[in-house]
């Protein structure tokens, strides 16, 4: 293995070893960093698709997909989330030749307005809560099929009167063979810390995660399948909800509470996000995904009330210089998310304007 690649893999796995402990939802702060901002990622299970096809909507989730082909591209992702919560990501990409390709972006989460009341239920007004992160990304091709990338994030969170500032790094490496249309990515996300805490002396960990993605397009059919393994540092992913509990009456008439525990297959599946893309042309795609963990943790009252929880559907259309993406993702029987993305190369519009001015002259 070349020296450069040895150094990169060593760096990635050092990140993994430093923070390799069990960590599930609710045990880390800045959870908004893990929300899927890309409609494509959301449509294929909630994570990235490890394919170097110049989709700038994915670079926030996987910076190693940054490439010089994205030069001057602008992307705006917006998500109409549960209730009146909304979030999104806006980013711009610029290539600097041998130095590499850089991105500058910001993602935000607005929790909406809340009623401010005291212990006696007297309404005193309203307040809001929001979180945001400024992202600086860098990506570079080491070889024809191998690329690396990093994201640096400056995080600000305000929840009522509580504020916190932090920083995080993402690191990623991707192998992509355009002939076989085969992609593999290893991503280390949210390696960082709080600079200032919400309350004095209460420092919380960030939602650190290691993800391994695989994608392959069929040779003689317009279908691409993807699989992303996530939460690879967590020792246990099983979450007990009410649907996993039942009361059993014993022979002596006493009631016993039986709590189901996750088996090996359940633990594996909760770490997998599965996606499929139907791509009949370069200008049109249909996507579908399934997230087993989301379905099991957010089901209502048991296995008979799943609905479409855990499933997601999306599409992409390219019209001239604009690329539109849309995804519907079901998070709960009582709510779902709608993701929209618009992207374009800003220099294309500048050339068109200059061409019109020349024609007038």
C-alpha positions as CSV (number, residue, x, y, z in Angstrom):
1,X,0.0,0.0,0.0
2,X,1.4,3.4,-0.9
3,X,2.7,5.6,2.0
4,X,0.0,8.2,1.5
5,X,-2.8,5.6,1.8
6,X,-1.2,4.0,4.8
7,X,-1.2,7.4,6.5
8,X,-4.8,8.2,5.6
9,X,-6.1,4.8,6.9
10,X,-4.1,5.2,10.1
11,X,-5.6,8.6,10.7
12,X,-9.1,7.4,10.1
13,X,-8.8,4.4,12.5
14,X,-7.1,6.5,15.1
15,X,-10.2,8.6,15.2
16,X,-12.2,5.4,15.6
17,X,-10.1,4.1,18.5
18,X,-10.1,7.3,20.4
19,X,-13.8,7.4,20.7
20,X,-14.8,3.8,20.3
21,X,-17.5,3.3,23.0
22,X,-21.2,2.7,23.1
23,X,-23.2,5.8,22.2
24,X,-26.8,5.8,21.1
25,X,-29.3,8.5,20.4
26,X,-29.9,10.9,23.3
27,X,-26.4,10.4,24.8
28,X,-24.7,13.1,22.7
29,X,-25.3,16.7,22.0
30,X,-25.6,18.5,18.6
31,X,-27.7,15.6,17.2
32,X,-28.8,17.8,14.3
33,X,-25.4,17.1,12.7
34,X,-26.6,13.6,11.9
35,X,-29.8,14.7,10.1
36,X,-29.8,13.9,6.3
37,X,-29.7,17.2,4.4
38,X,-29.4,15.7,1.0
39,X,-32.6,14.4,-0.6
40,X,-30.6,11.7,-2.3
41,X,-29.1,10.5,1.0
42,X,-32.6,10.6,2.7
43,X,-34.2,8.7,-0.1
44,X,-31.7,5.8,0.1
45,X,-32.0,5.1,3.8
46,X,-30.7,8.3,5.4
47,X,-27.0,8.2,4.6
48,X,-24.8,8.9,1.6
49,X,-24.4,7.0,-1.7
50,X,-20.7,6.3,-2.2
51,X,-20.6,7.3,-5.9
52,X,-18.5,10.0,-7.4
53,X,-21.0,11.4,-9.9
54,X,-20.7,15.1,-9.0
55,X,-23.7,15.3,-6.7
56,X,-22.8,18.3,-4.5
57,X,-25.8,17.7,-2.3
58,X,-23.9,14.8,-0.6
59,X,-20.7,16.5,0.3
60,X,-21.9,17.4,3.8
61,X,-22.3,13.7,4.6
62,X,-19.2,12.5,2.7
63,X,-16.5,15.1,1.9
64,X,-14.4,12.7,-0.1
65,X,-17.0,13.0,-2.9
66,X,-15.8,16.6,-3.5
67,X,-14.3,16.8,-7.0
68,X,-13.1,19.4,-9.4
69,X,-16.1,18.7,-11.6
70,X,-18.2,20.5,-8.9
71,X,-16.3,23.7,-9.5
72,X,-18.6,26.8,-9.1
73,X,-21.6,24.6,-8.1
74,X,-24.2,26.0,-5.7
75,X,-26.6,23.8,-3.8
76,X,-29.6,24.7,-1.6
77,X,-31.2,21.9,0.4
78,X,-34.4,22.5,2.5
79,X,-36.3,20.1,4.7
80,X,-39.8,20.5,6.0
81,X,-39.4,18.3,9.0
82,X,-41.9,17.1,11.7
83,X,-44.5,19.7,12.9
84,X,-43.1,23.2,12.4
85,X,-39.5,22.2,12.6
86,X,-37.4,22.8,9.5
87,X,-33.7,22.6,8.6
88,X,-31.4,22.7,5.6
89,X,-28.0,23.2,4.0
90,X,-26.6,25.7,1.6
91,X,-23.1,25.3,0.1
92,X,-20.8,26.5,-2.6
93,X,-17.9,24.6,-4.2
94,X,-14.7,26.0,-5.7
95,X,-11.8,24.1,-7.2
96,X,-8.2,25.3,-6.8
97,X,-6.4,22.9,-9.0
98,X,-3.6,20.9,-7.4
99,X,-4.5,22.2,-4.0
100,X,-7.8,20.5,-4.1
101,X,-11.5,21.3,-4.1
102,X,-13.1,23.3,-1.3
103,X,-16.6,23.8,-0.1
104,X,-18.1,26.4,2.1
105,X,-21.6,25.8,3.6
106,X,-23.9,26.2,6.5
107,X,-26.5,23.9,7.9
108,X,-29.2,24.9,10.3
109,X,-32.1,23.5,12.4
110,X,-35.0,25.7,13.5
111,X,-37.1,24.1,16.2
112,X,-39.9,26.7,15.8
113,X,-41.6,28.7,18.4
114,X,-42.5,27.6,21.9
115,X,-44.9,29.0,24.5
116,X,-43.1,30.4,27.6
117,X,-45.2,29.8,30.7
118,X,-44.6,29.6,34.4
119,X,-45.6,27.0,37.0
120,X,-49.1,28.4,37.3
121,X,-49.6,28.1,33.5
122,X,-49.5,31.8,33.0
123,X,-48.3,32.6,29.5
124,X,-45.3,35.0,29.6
125,X,-44.6,35.0,25.9
126,X,-42.7,32.9,23.3
127,X,-39.2,31.7,22.7
128,X,-37.4,29.9,20.0
129,X,-34.6,27.3,19.7
130,X,-32.1,26.7,16.8
131,X,-28.8,25.1,16.0
132,X,-26.4,25.8,13.1
133,X,-22.9,24.8,11.9
134,X,-20.6,26.5,9.4
135,X,-18.7,23.9,7.3
136,X,-15.5,24.2,5.4
137,X,-14.8,21.1,3.3
138,X,-11.8,19.9,1.3
139,X,-11.5,17.0,-1.1
140,X,-8.8,15.8,-3.4
141,X,-8.2,12.8,-5.8
142,X,-5.1,10.9,-4.7
143,X,-5.3,8.6,-7.7
144,X,-7.7,8.0,-10.5
145,X,-10.1,5.9,-8.3
146,X,-9.2,7.1,-4.8
147,X,-10.2,10.4,-3.2
148,X,-10.1,11.8,0.3
149,X,-11.9,14.6,2.1
150,X,-12.4,16.5,5.3
151,X,-15.0,18.7,6.9
152,X,-14.4,21.2,9.6
153,X,-17.5,22.4,11.5
154,X,-18.0,25.4,13.8
155,X,-21.2,24.7,15.8
156,X,-23.5,27.1,17.6
157,X,-26.6,26.0,19.5
158,X,-29.2,28.0,21.4
159,X,-31.9,26.2,23.3
160,X,-34.0,28.8,25.1
161,X,-31.5,30.6,27.3
162,X,-28.9,27.8,27.1
163,X,-26.1,28.3,24.6
164,X,-23.2,26.1,23.5
165,X,-20.4,26.4,21.0
166,X,-18.4,23.5,19.6
167,X,-16.3,22.2,16.8
168,X,-16.1,18.9,14.9
169,X,-14.2,17.2,12.1
170,X,-15.3,14.7,9.4
171,X,-12.8,12.5,7.5
172,X,-13.6,10.3,4.6
173,X,-11.9,8.2,1.9
174,X,-13.7,6.8,-1.3
175,X,-12.8,4.2,-3.9
176,X,-14.8,4.6,-7.0
177,X,-14.4,2.7,-10.3
178,X,-16.4,4.4,-13.0
179,X,-16.1,1.5,-15.4
180,X,-17.6,-1.0,-13.0
181,X,-19.7,1.7,-11.4
182,X,-18.5,0.5,-8.0
183,X,-18.1,2.7,-5.0
184,X,-16.9,2.2,-1.4
185,X,-16.5,4.9,1.3
186,X,-15.3,5.0,4.8
187,X,-16.5,8.0,6.7
188,X,-15.7,9.2,10.3
189,X,-18.1,11.9,11.4
190,X,-18.4,14.4,14.2
191,X,-15.0,13.9,15.9
192,X,-14.9,17.0,18.2
193,X,-15.8,18.7,21.4
194,X,-17.8,21.5,23.0
195,X,-15.8,24.7,23.5
196,X,-18.5,26.1,25.8
197,X,-21.2,24.1,27.5
198,X,-24.9,24.7,28.1
199,X,-24.4,24.6,31.8
200,X,-21.1,25.0,33.8
201,X,-19.2,21.8,34.3
202,X,-21.6,19.6,32.2
203,X,-19.5,18.7,29.1
204,X,-21.3,16.4,26.7
205,X,-19.9,14.2,23.9
206,X,-20.7,14.8,20.2
207,X,-22.6,12.2,18.1
208,X,-19.4,10.5,16.8
209,X,-20.0,7.9,14.2
210,X,-18.1,5.6,11.7
211,X,-19.9,4.7,8.5
212,X,-18.9,2.2,5.8
213,X,-20.8,2.5,2.4
214,X,-21.0,0.3,-0.6
215,X,-22.8,1.0,-4.0
216,X,-22.9,-1.0,-7.2
217,X,-24.8,-0.3,-10.5
218,X,-25.9,-3.4,-12.4
219,X,-23.9,-3.8,-15.7
220,X,-26.9,-4.3,-18.0
221,X,-29.8,-2.7,-16.1
222,X,-30.4,0.9,-14.9
223,X,-30.4,0.0,-11.2
224,X,-27.9,0.9,-8.5
225,X,-28.0,-0.7,-5.0
226,X,-26.4,0.8,-2.0
227,X,-25.7,-0.3,1.6
228,X,-24.4,1.8,4.4
229,X,-23.3,0.4,7.7
230,X,-23.5,3.1,10.5
231,X,-23.0,3.3,14.3
232,X,-20.1,1.0,14.0
233,X,-18.6,2.1,17.3
234,X,-21.8,1.3,19.3
235,X,-21.7,-1.9,21.3
236,X,-25.5,-2.1,21.5
237,X,-28.1,-0.6,19.2
238,X,-31.2,-2.3,20.5
239,X,-33.7,0.1,22.0
240,X,-36.6,-1.2,24.1
241,X,-40.0,0.5,23.4
242,X,-43.5,-0.3,24.5
243,X,-44.0,-2.6,21.5
244,X,-41.3,-4.9,22.8
245,X,-42.9,-5.4,26.2
246,X,-45.7,-7.6,27.2
247,X,-47.3,-8.8,30.4
248,X,-47.6,-12.6,30.8
249,X,-49.7,-14.2,33.6
250,X,-48.0,-17.1,35.3
251,X,-49.7,-20.3,36.6
252,X,-50.0,-18.8,40.1
253,X,-51.9,-15.8,38.8
254,X,-49.2,-13.2,39.1
255,X,-48.3,-10.9,36.2
256,X,-44.8,-10.8,34.9
257,X,-43.3,-8.1,32.6
258,X,-41.5,-9.7,29.7
259,X,-39.0,-7.4,27.9
260,X,-37.7,-8.5,24.6
261,X,-34.0,-8.1,23.9
262,X,-32.3,-7.7,20.6
263,X,-30.6,-10.8,19.0
264,X,-27.6,-10.8,16.8
265,X,-29.6,-10.4,13.6
266,X,-31.5,-7.5,15.0
267,X,-28.3,-5.8,16.1
268,X,-26.8,-6.1,12.6
269,X,-29.9,-4.8,10.8
270,X,-30.2,-1.8,13.0
271,X,-26.8,-0.7,11.7
272,X,-27.8,-1.0,8.0
273,X,-29.4,1.5,5.6
274,X,-30.5,0.0,2.2
275,X,-31.1,2.0,-0.9
276,X,-31.9,1.5,-4.6
277,X,-31.8,4.0,-7.5
278,X,-33.5,3.5,-10.9
279,X,-31.5,5.6,-13.4
280,X,-33.0,5.2,-16.9
281,X,-31.2,8.4,-18.1
282,X,-28.6,10.9,-16.8
283,X,-31.3,13.4,-16.3
284,X,-33.8,11.4,-14.3
285,X,-33.7,9.1,-11.3
286,X,-36.1,7.4,-8.9
287,X,-35.0,6.3,-5.5
288,X,-36.2,4.2,-2.6
289,X,-34.7,3.3,0.8
290,X,-35.3,1.4,4.0
291,X,-33.9,2.1,7.5
292,X,-34.6,-0.8,9.9
293,X,-33.4,1.1,13.0
294,X,-35.8,4.0,12.3
295,X,-38.7,1.6,11.7
296,X,-38.1,-0.4,14.9
297,X,-37.5,2.6,17.2
298,X,-40.3,4.8,15.9
299,X,-43.1,2.2,15.4
300,X,-46.3,2.9,17.3
301,X,-47.5,0.4,19.9
302,X,-46.0,-2.8,18.4
303,X,-45.3,-4.5,15.1
304,X,-48.8,-4.2,13.8
305,X,-48.7,-0.4,13.5
306,X,-45.6,0.2,11.3
307,X,-47.2,1.9,8.3
308,X,-44.5,3.2,6.0
309,X,-42.1,4.1,8.9
310,X,-38.5,3.5,7.9
311,X,-39.2,3.8,4.1
312,X,-38.3,6.7,1.9
313,X,-38.9,7.6,-1.8
314,X,-37.3,10.3,-3.9
315,X,-36.6,11.5,-7.5
316,X,-34.2,13.7,-9.3
317,X,-34.7,15.7,-12.5
318,X,-32.2,17.7,-14.5
319,X,-33.6,20.5,-16.6
320,X,-31.0,22.3,-18.7
321,X,-28.6,23.9,-16.1
322,X,-30.7,23.1,-13.0
323,X,-30.9,19.9,-10.9
324,X,-34.0,19.3,-8.8
325,X,-34.3,16.6,-6.1
326,X,-37.2,15.7,-3.9
327,X,-37.6,13.0,-1.2
328,X,-40.4,12.0,1.1
329,X,-39.2,10.1,4.2
330,X,-41.5,8.5,6.8
331,X,-40.2,8.9,10.3
332,X,-43.3,8.1,12.3
333,X,-47.0,7.2,11.6
334,X,-47.8,10.7,12.8
335,X,-45.3,12.6,10.7
336,X,-42.9,12.5,7.7
337,X,-40.3,14.8,6.2
338,X,-40.1,16.5,2.8
339,X,-36.7,17.3,1.4
340,X,-36.0,19.6,-1.6
341,X,-32.8,20.4,-3.3
342,X,-31.8,22.8,-6.1
343,X,-28.3,23.0,-7.5
344,X,-26.6,24.7,-10.5
345,X,-23.2,25.9,-11.7
346,X,-23.1,29.6,-11.2
347,X,-20.6,30.2,-14.0
348,X,-23.1,28.8,-16.5
349,X,-25.5,31.6,-15.8
350,X,-22.7,34.1,-16.0
351,X,-21.7,32.8,-19.5
352,X,-25.3,33.0,-20.6
353,X,-25.5,36.6,-19.5
354,X,-22.2,37.6,-21.2
355,X,-23.4,35.8,-24.4
356,X,-26.6,37.9,-24.4
357,X,-24.6,41.1,-23.9
358,X,-22.3,40.2,-26.8
359,X,-25.3,39.5,-29.1
360,X,-26.8,42.9,-28.3
361,X,-23.5,44.6,-29.2
